[in-house]
Amino acid sequence: MNLPITTRYALRSLLRHKRRTFLSVLGIGVGCGICLFLVSFIKGEGDMMMRAAAESGVGHLRVAPEEWLHAQEMNLRLDNWGALLGMIGEMQHVRVATPHARTDALLAMGTRTAGVILTGVDPAAEPAINRLVRAVTEGEYLDAGRRGEVVLGKGIARRLGIGVSDDLMVTASGKGGEMRGAMLRVRGIVASGSQMLDNGLCQVLLADLEEISGYRGAAEISILLDNYERIDETASALRERLGEDAVVVTWQEIVPELAAGVEVDETWTNLVTAVVVSVVFLGIASAQLAAVLERRKEFAVLSAIGMKGHRLVRVMLAEGVILGGAGALASLLLATPFVYAISTHGIDFSNMYGDADMGISDILLDPVIYGDAGWWLLPLAFGLSLGATMLSSLYPAWYALSVTPSEALRVEQ
């Protein structure tokens, strides 16, 4: 092989101590492999939280009145929302855009009552953005051609003691503070698996909500993209088209507690990765330094016969590169089966949570977390491994360079 002399010398030195080299490569592989697995798991968990938020009716983006950022009042409405909805639906990367409006209401059946947030929806688009209503457990979902019907969560239905086709009274504080009421027929009941969500889900047609509340139009337009990585790009394009009376908010701003959870997980991943890489770094540095101490006379002879100091440094760095490359391959070999397993089968935490509620802020989380896998594993593995070995080779290289031939030759081996 036509390799530089420093590389050939580094290879010969590593092969001369096969056991130490093997243990060094194995240590790098195990440490970096753990990092790859953790990053895959945390990326998958973050994707799950984002997907759960987006597909529980929140969407990736939301267009709302400008005052919503400060007041977040339910009586706010978008001006010219129909034209906005048509414009958004034609934009690139938008999979679904659907209007929503809400009002506080009181449901009554006989002497039993339940306070709810009544949500007006478009029944044609809502199931595409809200997975909670994709499978109605009893009855059917709303139909645009049938007015005066409601879909409830199972918790509300149980509290009121009603079932499908029963009629109930809804009362709300309308525009101007007047009390408004209507009769609604239960068309469907949803059991999401979360008691919190089942106690809050209550949907009617947007037209029915307008009649009950007295407020016309949609309060917001929720947007689901075909690729969540396009959130920032699509938000910027939307802001350029909107007027001053409307704003674009992301799911992180709508559900800040869930976004904070994702950031905390990423912080812990970075911390654990830093700890593992530091351990790998110290292990390789100690092995390299031990190799330098064993070869002090060898380096002294090389220096005495004319090898320049920068070449000795290049020998040490070449050994670091070789160890790092081999360690990266070892980490991929060790981590890939585990990353593949969690990306295809996931890790089921349902037994750990038991009967705990998986709902948070009207969002249903998944008990099964799937890891993320992709070509990003390759640069991450080589970056971690080569970074650790190159840095760990600097001090041994400096030590080898600082030892004079006369001092090294006086040392008894």
Contacts in CASP RR format, 6 or more apart in sequence:
PFRMAT RR
TARGET T0000
AUTHOR 0000-0000-0000
METHOD contacts of the structure
MODEL  1
MNLPITTRYALRSLLRHKRRTFLSVLGIGVGCGICLFLVSFIKGEGDMMM
RAAAESGVGHLRVAPEEWLHAQEMNLRLDNWGALLGMIGEMQHVRVATPH
ARTDALLAMGTRTAGVILTGVDPAAEPAINRLVRAVTEGEYLDAGRRGEV
VLGKGIARRLGIGVSDDLMVTASGKGGEMRGAMLRVRGIVASGSQMLDNG
LCQVLLADLEEISGYRGAAEISILLDNYERIDETASALRERLGEDAVVVT
WQEIVPELAAGVEVDETWTNLVTAVVVSVVFLGIASAQLAAVLERRKEFA
VLSAIGMKGHRLVRVMLAEGVILGGAGALASLLLATPFVYAISTHGIDFS
NMYGDADMGISDILLDPVIYGDAGWWLLPLAFGLSLGATMLSSLYPAWYA
LSVTPSEALRVEQ
1 8 0 8 1.000
3 11 0 8 1.000
6 311 0 8 1.000
6 314 0 8 1.000
6 315 0 8 1.000
6 318 0 8 1.000
7 318 0 8 1.000
7 322 0 8 1.000
9 315 0 8 1.000
9 318 0 8 1.000
10 315 0 8 1.000
10 316 0 8 1.000
10 318 0 8 1.000
10 319 0 8 1.000
10 320 0 8 1.000
10 322 0 8 1.000
11 322 0 8 1.000
13 291 0 8 1.000
13 295 0 8 1.000
13 315 0 8 1.000
13 319 0 8 1.000
14 21 0 8 1.000
14 319 0 8 1.000
14 322 0 8 1.000
14 323 0 8 1.000
15 21 0 8 1.000
17 291 0 8 1.000
20 287 0 8 1.000
20 290 0 8 1.000
20 291 0 8 1.000
21 323 0 8 1.000
23 287 0 8 1.000
24 283 0 8 1.000
24 284 0 8 1.000
24 287 0 8 1.000
24 323 0 8 1.000
25 323 0 8 1.000
25 324 0 8 1.000
25 326 0 8 1.000
25 327 0 8 1.000
25 330 0 8 1.000
26 330 0 8 1.000
27 280 0 8 1.000
27 283 0 8 1.000
27 327 0 8 1.000
27 330 0 8 1.000
28 280 0 8 1.000
28 284 0 8 1.000
28 323 0 8 1.000
28 324 0 8 1.000
28 326 0 8 1.000
28 327 0 8 1.000
28 328 0 8 1.000
28 330 0 8 1.000
28 331 0 8 1.000
28 385 0 8 1.000
28 388 0 8 1.000
28 389 0 8 1.000
29 327 0 8 1.000
29 328 0 8 1.000
29 330 0 8 1.000
29 331 0 8 1.000
29 334 0 8 1.000
29 385 0 8 1.000
30 330 0 8 1.000
30 331 0 8 1.000
30 334 0 8 1.000
31 276 0 8 1.000
31 277 0 8 1.000
31 279 0 8 1.000
31 280 0 8 1.000
31 331 0 8 1.000
32 276 0 8 1.000
32 277 0 8 1.000
32 280 0 8 1.000
32 327 0 8 1.000
32 328 0 8 1.000
32 331 0 8 1.000
32 335 0 8 1.000
32 381 0 8 1.000
32 384 0 8 1.000
32 385 0 8 1.000
32 388 0 8 1.000
33 331 0 8 1.000
33 332 0 8 1.000
33 334 0 8 1.000
33 335 0 8 1.000
33 381 0 8 1.000
34 276 0 8 1.000
34 335 0 8 1.000
35 272 0 8 1.000
35 273 0 8 1.000
35 276 0 8 1.000
35 277 0 8 1.000
35 331 0 8 1.000
35 380 0 8 1.000
35 384 0 8 1.000
36 331 0 8 1.000
36 332 0 8 1.000
36 335 0 8 1.000
36 339 0 8 1.000
36 377 0 8 1.000
36 380 0 8 1.000
36 381 0 8 1.000
36 384 0 8 1.000
37 335 0 8 1.000
37 338 0 8 1.000
37 339 0 8 1.000
37 342 0 8 1.000
38 269 0 8 1.000
38 272 0 8 1.000
38 273 0 8 1.000
39 269 0 8 1.000
39 273 0 8 1.000
39 380 0 8 1.000
40 335 0 8 1.000
40 339 0 8 1.000
40 342 0 8 1.000
40 343 0 8 1.000
40 371 0 8 1.000
40 372 0 8 1.000
40 373 0 8 1.000
40 377 0 8 1.000
41 342 0 8 1.000
41 347 0 8 1.000
41 369 0 8 1.000
41 371 0 8 1.000
42 265 0 8 1.000
42 266 0 8 1.000
42 268 0 8 1.000
42 269 0 8 1.000
43 371 0 8 1.000
43 372 0 8 1.000
44 369 0 8 1.000
44 370 0 8 1.000
44 371 0 8 1.000
44 372 0 8 1.000
45 262 0 8 1.000
45 265 0 8 1.000
45 369 0 8 1.000
45 371 0 8 1.000
46 262 0 8 1.000
46 265 0 8 1.000
47 228 0 8 1.000
47 370 0 8 1.000
47 371 0 8 1.000
47 372 0 8 1.000
48 365 0 8 1.000
48 366 0 8 1.000
48 369 0 8 1.000
48 370 0 8 1.000
49 258 0 8 1.000
49 261 0 8 1.000
49 262 0 8 1.000
49 365 0 8 1.000
50 60 0 8 1.000
50 228 0 8 1.000
50 251 0 8 1.000
50 262 0 8 1.000
51 228 0 8 1.000
52 258 0 8 1.000
52 363 0 8 1.000
52 364 0 8 1.000
52 365 0 8 1.000
52 366 0 8 1.000
53 59 0 8 1.000
53 251 0 8 1.000
53 254 0 8 1.000
53 255 0 8 1.000
53 258 0 8 1.000
53 363 0 8 1.000
54 60 0 8 1.000
54 129 0 8 1.000
54 224 0 8 1.000
54 228 0 8 1.000
54 251 0 8 1.000
55 129 0 8 1.000
55 130 0 8 1.000
55 131 0 8 1.000
55 224 0 8 1.000
56 130 0 8 1.000
56 131 0 8 1.000
56 132 0 8 1.000
56 362 0 8 1.000
56 363 0 8 1.000
56 364 0 8 1.000
57 100 0 8 1.000
57 126 0 8 1.000
57 129 0 8 1.000
57 130 0 8 1.000
57 132 0 8 1.000
57 222 0 8 1.000
57 362 0 8 1.000
58 222 0 8 1.000
58 251 0 8 1.000
58 254 0 8 1.000
58 255 0 8 1.000
58 362 0 8 1.000
58 363 0 8 1.000
59 129 0 8 1.000
59 222 0 8 1.000
59 223 0 8 1.000
59 224 0 8 1.000
59 251 0 8 1.000
60 223 0 8 1.000
60 224 0 8 1.000
60 225 0 8 1.000
60 228 0 8 1.000
60 231 0 8 1.000
60 234 0 8 1.000
60 250 0 8 1.000
60 251 0 8 1.000
61 222 0 8 1.000
61 223 0 8 1.000
61 225 0 8 1.000
61 231 0 8 1.000
61 234 0 8 1.000
61 235 0 8 1.000
61 238 0 8 1.000
61 248 0 8 1.000
61 249 0 8 1.000
61 250 0 8 1.000
61 251 0 8 1.000
62 220 0 8 1.000
62 221 0 8 1.000
62 222 0 8 1.000
62 223 0 8 1.000
62 248 0 8 1.000
62 249 0 8 1.000
62 250 0 8 1.000
62 251 0 8 1.000
62 254 0 8 1.000
63 78 0 8 1.000
63 84 0 8 1.000
63 88 0 8 1.000
63 220 0 8 1.000
63 221 0 8 1.000
63 223 0 8 1.000
63 238 0 8 1.000
63 242 0 8 1.000
63 246 0 8 1.000
63 247 0 8 1.000
63 248 0 8 1.000
64 76 0 8 1.000
64 78 0 8 1.000
64 219 0 8 1.000
64 220 0 8 1.000
64 221 0 8 1.000
64 246 0 8 1.000
64 247 0 8 1.000
64 249 0 8 1.000
65 76 0 8 1.000
65 77 0 8 1.000
65 78 0 8 1.000
65 79 0 8 1.000
65 219 0 8 1.000
65 245 0 8 1.000
65 246 0 8 1.000
65 247 0 8 1.000
66 244 0 8 1.000
66 245 0 8 1.000
66 246 0 8 1.000
66 247 0 8 1.000
67 73 0 8 1.000
67 76 0 8 1.000
68 76 0 8 1.000
68 219 0 8 1.000
68 220 0 8 1.000
68 247 0 8 1.000
68 249 0 8 1.000
69 247 0 8 1.000
69 249 0 8 1.000
74 101 0 8 1.000
74 102 0 8 1.000
74 103 0 8 1.000
74 104 0 8 1.000
74 117 0 8 1.000
74 219 0 8 1.000
75 103 0 8 1.000
75 175 0 8 1.000
75 213 0 8 1.000
75 215 0 8 1.000
76 219 0 8 1.000
77 101 0 8 1.000
77 215 0 8 1.000
77 216 0 8 1.000
77 217 0 8 1.000
77 218 0 8 1.000
77 219 0 8 1.000
78 84 0 8 1.000
78 217 0 8 1.000
78 218 0 8 1.000
78 219 0 8 1.000
78 220 0 8 1.000
78 221 0 8 1.000
78 245 0 8 1.000
78 246 0 8 1.000
79 245 0 8 1.000
79 246 0 8 1.000
81 99 0 8 1.000
81 217 0 8 1.000
81 218 0 8 1.000
81 221 0 8 1.000
82 99 0 8 1.000
82 218 0 8 1.000
84 221 0 8 1.000
84 242 0 8 1.000
84 246 0 8 1.000
85 97 0 8 1.000
85 98 0 8 1.000
85 99 0 8 1.000
85 218 0 8 1.000
85 221 0 8 1.000
86 97 0 8 1.000
87 241 0 8 1.000
88 94 0 8 1.000
88 97 0 8 1.000
88 221 0 8 1.000
88 223 0 8 1.000
88 238 0 8 1.000
89 97 0 8 1.000
91 234 0 8 1.000
91 237 0 8 1.000
91 238 0 8 1.000
92 234 0 8 1.000
93 225 0 8 1.000
93 226 0 8 1.000
93 227 0 8 1.000
93 230 0 8 1.000
93 233 0 8 1.000
93 234 0 8 1.000
94 223 0 8 1.000
94 224 0 8 1.000
94 225 0 8 1.000
94 226 0 8 1.000
94 234 0 8 1.000
95 128 0 8 1.000
95 224 0 8 1.000
95 225 0 8 1.000
95 226 0 8 1.000
96 125 0 8 1.000
96 128 0 8 1.000
96 129 0 8 1.000
96 223 0 8 1.000
96 224 0 8 1.000
97 125 0 8 1.000
97 221 0 8 1.000
97 222 0 8 1.000
97 223 0 8 1.000
97 224 0 8 1.000
98 121 0 8 1.000
98 122 0 8 1.000
98 125 0 8 1.000
98 126 0 8 1.000
98 128 0 8 1.000
98 129 0 8 1.000
98 221 0 8 1.000
98 222 0 8 1.000
99 121 0 8 1.000
99 122 0 8 1.000
99 206 0 8 1.000
99 217 0 8 1.000
99 218 0 8 1.000
99 219 0 8 1.000
99 220 0 8 1.000
99 221 0 8 1.000
99 222 0 8 1.000
100 119 0 8 1.000
100 120 0 8 1.000
100 121 0 8 1.000
100 206 0 8 1.000
100 218 0 8 1.000
100 219 0 8 1.000
100 220 0 8 1.000
100 221 0 8 1.000
100 222 0 8 1.000
101 119 0 8 1.000
101 120 0 8 1.000
101 206 0 8 1.000
101 209 0 8 1.000
101 210 0 8 1.000
101 213 0 8 1.000
101 215 0 8 1.000
101 217 0 8 1.000
101 218 0 8 1.000
101 219 0 8 1.000
101 220 0 8 1.000
102 117 0 8 1.000
102 118 0 8 1.000
102 119 0 8 1.000
102 120 0 8 1.000
102 209 0 8 1.000
102 219 0 8 1.000
103 117 0 8 1.000
103 118 0 8 1.000
103 172 0 8 1.000
103 173 0 8 1.000
103 174 0 8 1.000
103 209 0 8 1.000
103 212 0 8 1.000
103 213 0 8 1.000
103 215 0 8 1.000
104 115 0 8 1.000
104 116 0 8 1.000
104 117 0 8 1.000
104 118 0 8 1.000
104 172 0 8 1.000
104 173 0 8 1.000
105 115 0 8 1.000
105 116 0 8 1.000
105 117 0 8 1.000
105 118 0 8 1.000
105 170 0 8 1.000
105 171 0 8 1.000
105 172 0 8 1.000
105 202 0 8 1.000
105 212 0 8 1.000
106 113 0 8 1.000
106 114 0 8 1.000
106 115 0 8 1.000
106 116 0 8 1.000
106 170 0 8 1.000
106 171 0 8 1.000
106 172 0 8 1.000
107 113 0 8 1.000
107 114 0 8 1.000
107 115 0 8 1.000
107 116 0 8 1.000
107 156 0 8 1.000
107 160 0 8 1.000
107 168 0 8 1.000
107 169 0 8 1.000
107 170 0 8 1.000
107 202 0 8 1.000
108 114 0 8 1.000
108 160 0 8 1.000
108 168 0 8 1.000
108 169 0 8 1.000
108 170 0 8 1.000
108 171 0 8 1.000
109 160 0 8 1.000
109 161 0 8 1.000
109 162 0 8 1.000
109 166 0 8 1.000
109 168 0 8 1.000
109 169 0 8 1.000
112 159 0 8 1.000
112 160 0 8 1.000
112 161 0 8 1.000
113 160 0 8 1.000
114 156 0 8 1.000
114 159 0 8 1.000
114 160 0 8 1.000
116 156 0 8 1.000
116 200 0 8 1.000
116 202 0 8 1.000
117 200 0 8 1.000
117 202 0 8 1.000
118 170 0 8 1.000
118 172 0 8 1.000
118 202 0 8 1.000
118 203 0 8 1.000
118 204 0 8 1.000
118 209 0 8 1.000
118 212 0 8 1.000
118 213 0 8 1.000
119 202 0 8 1.000
119 203 0 8 1.000
119 204 0 8 1.000
119 209 0 8 1.000
120 203 0 8 1.000
120 204 0 8 1.000
120 205 0 8 1.000
120 206 0 8 1.000
120 208 0 8 1.000
120 209 0 8 1.000
121 130 0 8 1.000
121 142 0 8 1.000
121 203 0 8 1.000
121 204 0 8 1.000
121 205 0 8 1.000
121 206 0 8 1.000
122 144 0 8 1.000
122 206 0 8 1.000
123 141 0 8 1.000
123 142 0 8 1.000
123 143 0 8 1.000
123 144 0 8 1.000
123 205 0 8 1.000
124 144 0 8 1.000
126 133 0 8 1.000
126 141 0 8 1.000
126 142 0 8 1.000
126 203 0 8 1.000
127 133 0 8 1.000
127 134 0 8 1.000
127 141 0 8 1.000
128 224 0 8 1.000
129 222 0 8 1.000
129 224 0 8 1.000
131 364 0 8 1.000
132 190 0 8 1.000
132 192 0 8 1.000
132 197 0 8 1.000
132 201 0 8 1.000
132 364 0 8 1.000
133 141 0 8 1.000
133 151 0 8 1.000
133 190 0 8 1.000
133 201 0 8 1.000
133 203 0 8 1.000
135 190 0 8 1.000
136 151 0 8 1.000
136 188 0 8 1.000
136 189 0 8 1.000
136 190 0 8 1.000
137 154 0 8 1.000
137 189 0 8 1.000
137 190 0 8 1.000
137 191 0 8 1.000
138 163 0 8 1.000
138 164 0 8 1.000
138 188 0 8 1.000
138 189 0 8 1.000
138 191 0 8 1.000
139 164 0 8 1.000
139 187 0 8 1.000
139 188 0 8 1.000
139 189 0 8 1.000
140 187 0 8 1.000
140 188 0 8 1.000
141 151 0 8 1.000
141 187 0 8 1.000
141 188 0 8 1.000
142 149 0 8 1.000
142 151 0 8 1.000
142 187 0 8 1.000
142 203 0 8 1.000
142 204 0 8 1.000
142 205 0 8 1.000
143 149 0 8 1.000
143 187 0 8 1.000
144 205 0 8 1.000
146 187 0 8 1.000
147 205 0 8 1.000
147 207 0 8 1.000
147 208 0 8 1.000
148 182 0 8 1.000
148 183 0 8 1.000
148 184 0 8 1.000
148 185 0 8 1.000
148 204 0 8 1.000
148 205 0 8 1.000
148 208 0 8 1.000
149 184 0 8 1.000
149 185 0 8 1.000
149 186 0 8 1.000
149 187 0 8 1.000
149 204 0 8 1.000
149 205 0 8 1.000
149 208 0 8 1.000
150 168 0 8 1.000
150 170 0 8 1.000
150 184 0 8 1.000
150 185 0 8 1.000
150 186 0 8 1.000
150 187 0 8 1.000
150 188 0 8 1.000
150 202 0 8 1.000
150 203 0 8 1.000
150 204 0 8 1.000
151 186 0 8 1.000
151 187 0 8 1.000
151 188 0 8 1.000
151 189 0 8 1.000
151 190 0 8 1.000
151 201 0 8 1.000
151 202 0 8 1.000
151 203 0 8 1.000
151 204 0 8 1.000
152 162 0 8 1.000
152 186 0 8 1.000
152 188 0 8 1.000
152 189 0 8 1.000
152 190 0 8 1.000
152 201 0 8 1.000
152 202 0 8 1.000
153 189 0 8 1.000
153 190 0 8 1.000
153 191 0 8 1.000
153 192 0 8 1.000
153 197 0 8 1.000
153 198 0 8 1.000
153 199 0 8 1.000
153 200 0 8 1.000
153 201 0 8 1.000
153 202 0 8 1.000
154 189 0 8 1.000
154 190 0 8 1.000
154 191 0 8 1.000
154 192 0 8 1.000
154 198 0 8 1.000
155 195 0 8 1.000
155 198 0 8 1.000
155 199 0 8 1.000
155 200 0 8 1.000
156 198 0 8 1.000
156 199 0 8 1.000
156 200 0 8 1.000
156 201 0 8 1.000
156 202 0 8 1.000
157 163 0 8 1.000
157 186 0 8 1.000
157 189 0 8 1.000
159 199 0 8 1.000
160 168 0 8 1.000
162 168 0 8 1.000
162 186 0 8 1.000
163 186 0 8 1.000
163 189 0 8 1.000
164 186 0 8 1.000
164 187 0 8 1.000
164 188 0 8 1.000
164 189 0 8 1.000
165 185 0 8 1.000
165 186 0 8 1.000
166 185 0 8 1.000
166 186 0 8 1.000
167 183 0 8 1.000
167 184 0 8 1.000
167 185 0 8 1.000
167 186 0 8 1.000
168 183 0 8 1.000
168 184 0 8 1.000
168 186 0 8 1.000
169 181 0 8 1.000
169 182 0 8 1.000
169 183 0 8 1.000
169 184 0 8 1.000
170 181 0 8 1.000
170 182 0 8 1.000
170 183 0 8 1.000
170 184 0 8 1.000
170 212 0 8 1.000
171 179 0 8 1.000
171 180 0 8 1.000
171 181 0 8 1.000
172 179 0 8 1.000
172 180 0 8 1.000
172 181 0 8 1.000
172 212 0 8 1.000
172 213 0 8 1.000
173 179 0 8 1.000
173 180 0 8 1.000
174 180 0 8 1.000
174 212 0 8 1.000
174 213 0 8 1.000
174 214 0 8 1.000
174 215 0 8 1.000
175 213 0 8 1.000
175 214 0 8 1.000
175 215 0 8 1.000
180 212 0 8 1.000
180 213 0 8 1.000
180 214 0 8 1.000
181 212 0 8 1.000
182 208 0 8 1.000
182 211 0 8 1.000
182 212 0 8 1.000
184 204 0 8 1.000
184 208 0 8 1.000
190 198 0 8 1.000
190 201 0 8 1.000
191 198 0 8 1.000
192 198 0 8 1.000
192 201 0 8 1.000
192 364 0 8 1.000
193 358 0 8 1.000
193 364 0 8 1.000
194 357 0 8 1.000
194 358 0 8 1.000
194 359 0 8 1.000
194 364 0 8 1.000
195 357 0 8 1.000
196 357 0 8 1.000
196 359 0 8 1.000
196 360 0 8 1.000
197 359 0 8 1.000
197 362 0 8 1.000
197 364 0 8 1.000
200 362 0 8 1.000
204 212 0 8 1.000
206 217 0 8 1.000
206 218 0 8 1.000
210 216 0 8 1.000
210 217 0 8 1.000
223 234 0 8 1.000
225 231 0 8 1.000
225 234 0 8 1.000
231 250 0 8 1.000
231 251 0 8 1.000
235 248 0 8 1.000
235 250 0 8 1.000
238 248 0 8 1.000
239 247 0 8 1.000
239 248 0 8 1.000
242 248 0 8 1.000
251 258 0 8 1.000
251 259 0 8 1.000
252 258 0 8 1.000
252 259 0 8 1.000
253 259 0 8 1.000
255 361 0 8 1.000
255 363 0 8 1.000
257 360 0 8 1.000
257 361 0 8 1.000
258 360 0 8 1.000
258 361 0 8 1.000
258 363 0 8 1.000
273 384 0 8 1.000
277 384 0 8 1.000
277 388 0 8 1.000
280 388 0 8 1.000
280 392 0 8 1.000
281 388 0 8 1.000
281 391 0 8 1.000
281 392 0 8 1.000
282 392 0 8 1.000
283 392 0 8 1.000
284 320 0 8 1.000
284 323 0 8 1.000
284 388 0 8 1.000
284 389 0 8 1.000
284 392 0 8 1.000
284 393 0 8 1.000
285 392 0 8 1.000
285 393 0 8 1.000
285 395 0 8 1.000
285 396 0 8 1.000
288 316 0 8 1.000
288 319 0 8 1.000
288 320 0 8 1.000
288 392 0 8 1.000
288 393 0 8 1.000
288 396 0 8 1.000
289 395 0 8 1.000
289 396 0 8 1.000
289 399 0 8 1.000
291 319 0 8 1.000
291 396 0 8 1.000
292 299 0 8 1.000
292 316 0 8 1.000
292 396 0 8 1.000
292 399 0 8 1.000
292 400 0 8 1.000
294 413 0 8 1.000
295 400 0 8 1.000
296 400 0 8 1.000
296 403 0 8 1.000
296 408 0 8 1.000
296 411 0 8 1.000
297 408 0 8 1.000
297 409 0 8 1.000
297 411 0 8 1.000
297 413 0 8 1.000
299 312 0 8 1.000
299 400 0 8 1.000
299 403 0 8 1.000
299 408 0 8 1.000
300 403 0 8 1.000
300 404 0 8 1.000
300 405 0 8 1.000
300 406 0 8 1.000
300 407 0 8 1.000
300 408 0 8 1.000
300 409 0 8 1.000
301 405 0 8 1.000
301 409 0 8 1.000
302 312 0 8 1.000
303 309 0 8 1.000
303 312 0 8 1.000
303 405 0 8 1.000
304 405 0 8 1.000
304 409 0 8 1.000
309 401 0 8 1.000
312 397 0 8 1.000
312 400 0 8 1.000
312 401 0 8 1.000
313 397 0 8 1.000
313 398 0 8 1.000
313 400 0 8 1.000
313 401 0 8 1.000
316 393 0 8 1.000
316 396 0 8 1.000
316 397 0 8 1.000
316 400 0 8 1.000
317 390 0 8 1.000
317 393 0 8 1.000
317 397 0 8 1.000
319 393 0 8 1.000
320 389 0 8 1.000
320 390 0 8 1.000
320 392 0 8 1.000
320 393 0 8 1.000
321 386 0 8 1.000
321 389 0 8 1.000
321 390 0 8 1.000
323 389 0 8 1.000
324 382 0 8 1.000
324 385 0 8 1.000
324 386 0 8 1.000
324 387 0 8 1.000
324 388 0 8 1.000
324 389 0 8 1.000
324 390 0 8 1.000
325 382 0 8 1.000
325 385 0 8 1.000
325 386 0 8 1.000
325 389 0 8 1.000
327 385 0 8 1.000
327 389 0 8 1.000
328 381 0 8 1.000
328 382 0 8 1.000
328 383 0 8 1.000
328 384 0 8 1.000
328 385 0 8 1.000
328 386 0 8 1.000
331 381 0 8 1.000
331 384 0 8 1.000
331 385 0 8 1.000
332 377 0 8 1.000
332 378 0 8 1.000
332 381 0 8 1.000
335 377 0 8 1.000
335 381 0 8 1.000
336 377 0 8 1.000
339 371 0 8 1.000
339 373 0 8 1.000
339 377 0 8 1.000
340 373 0 8 1.000
342 369 0 8 1.000
342 370 0 8 1.000
342 371 0 8 1.000
343 370 0 8 1.000
343 371 0 8 1.000
343 372 0 8 1.000
343 373 0 8 1.000
344 370 0 8 1.000
345 370 0 8 1.000
346 368 0 8 1.000
346 369 0 8 1.000
346 370 0 8 1.000
346 371 0 8 1.000
347 368 0 8 1.000
347 369 0 8 1.000
348 367 0 8 1.000
348 368 0 8 1.000
349 367 0 8 1.000
349 368 0 8 1.000
349 369 0 8 1.000
350 367 0 8 1.000
350 368 0 8 1.000
353 367 0 8 1.000
358 364 0 8 1.000
358 365 0 8 1.000
358 366 0 8 1.000
358 367 0 8 1.000
359 365 0 8 1.000
END
